């Protein structure tokens, strides 16, 4: 069928047949609807964050960001990302290596289980750690007897974030490494390279952009997670508030400039993430 | 795929993967199941059939369905325009689609509340012109969920549309089909599996969403209280059993949705494999 269609198409290369192109008025109105929707639903909120943050002037904005509670929240957010992102990255690489370089039983089940946290509501992701470490939880008594605080403390926040961001790196690497195959690595190994040397000199250069992509998304979610962290944090100002929680606490206390000032930092993070993401996609497309 | 024995590191990487998966995901998640075994069937039913809980399920499902429908309709137009029509700034708009993925939900929540509250940027317009209040009403929940779920639909349909074989359109047109016939008979049926997948993903995400909703919802029991908030309310009252019962129900529903999504994706792959 296509063999017949092609010559016709080439003959009319300049003027495509009526049935192949949308009329101009359809073109224009659909483009207007799409652009209008994106501007209204996506651009406007981004702009409003900045407008609201600076609504009382630069001075108020700056003091809202430099007050101790906001500073503590930023530090905790950074700490959370610094702990969870490397752990989930190492896991992602190890899981992708095991799944894509070897055949074993239960492989597809394992791949499904890795994606599990994505289909669990953030609130439930928090709840399960309350059930584990709360006063009535499995380890509750043991923890309080040994004076270890997990829930309503930093370890709980780290665990909940670890759960939420668990699949990000693995799910970027698995399809890529599957597609790449292992011929290059086998060649290096058969020439006498050690396993680690093969990984760092052959595998890593091939997967580095996808790896960065996964790390980027993992980091954005680790810094921005709200629902799960909100359940386990206890909202103790200056101690267990991450930046998104600080946004909520400030907003609920009618400190709108404070809320939007912190929100503007997170919105900046989102924009940087999107820019880097586009750059990485562009790089991958060129490969 | 042939496997040689020369690849190193099978045992350590698999062992680490299983250990880490168990510690971070499986053991925590299994507590929910074990905890719910402690509930008797009567206890479970009395939690789930409680009027306020039933109302919260209704609010969550109705608003999520509405939001997924709107996000699908506009998402389809957006995907269509981004793939098919050239226009200035296209790459920027395309990159912006992912904003709801990257923007923390709490930020989305307070911004949308600021925009749609009765004296907000758009809220004022809507109240003055149509007497329509969005924020602190169920409609506000729908707005927040549209924002959250839009990229799920667009990013599912966009690649399918990109790989769409336009020789089919050409064949139909050479056989005398009008543009409308080509769209209804050729394009739409071919995009149906991907569109349904996008709709299901948007719905699944919306049902579990918490952060962006609570600021704009008003959180009035029976009216604008969503299921995730219901779980948090139970937790704050130390009703762990109640929270567990609701959470387990939610989890079962999301796994069923996941199953549906996987089957749909299988259909997408089969469909494109046949072409």
Interface residues (C-beta under 8 A of the other chain):
Chain A: X1 X2 X4 X5 X6 X8 X9 X17 X18 X19 X20 X21 X22 X23 X27 X30 X31 X33 X34 X35 X37 X38 X41 X42 X43 X44 X45 X46 X48 X49 X52 X91 X94 X95 X97 X98 X99 X101 X102 X103 X104 X110 X113 X114 X116 X117 X119 X120 X121 X122 X123 X124 X127 X128 X129 X130 X131 X132 X134 X136 X137 X138 X159 X162 X163 X166 X181 X182 X185 X186 X189 X190 X195 X198 X199 X217 X220 X223 X224 X225 X226 X227 X230 X231 X243 X244 X245 X247 X248 X251 X256 X259 X260 X263 X266 X267 X269 X270 X271 X273 X274 X275 X277 X278
Chain B: X1 X3 X4 X6 X7 X8 X9 X10 X12 X13 X14 X16 X17 X18 X20 X21 X24 X25 X26 X27 X28 X29 X31 X32 X35 X74 X77 X78 X80 X81 X82 X84 X85 X87 X91 X93 X95 X96 X97 X98 X99 X100 X101 X102 X103 X104 X105 X106 X107 X108 X110 X111 X112 X114 X115 X121 X122 X146 X147 X150 X166 X167 X169 X170 X171 X172 X173 X174 X177 X178 X179 X181 X182 X204 X207 X208 X209 X210 X211 X215 X228 X229 X231 X232 X235 X238 X240 X243 X244 X247 X250 X251 X254 X255 X257 X258
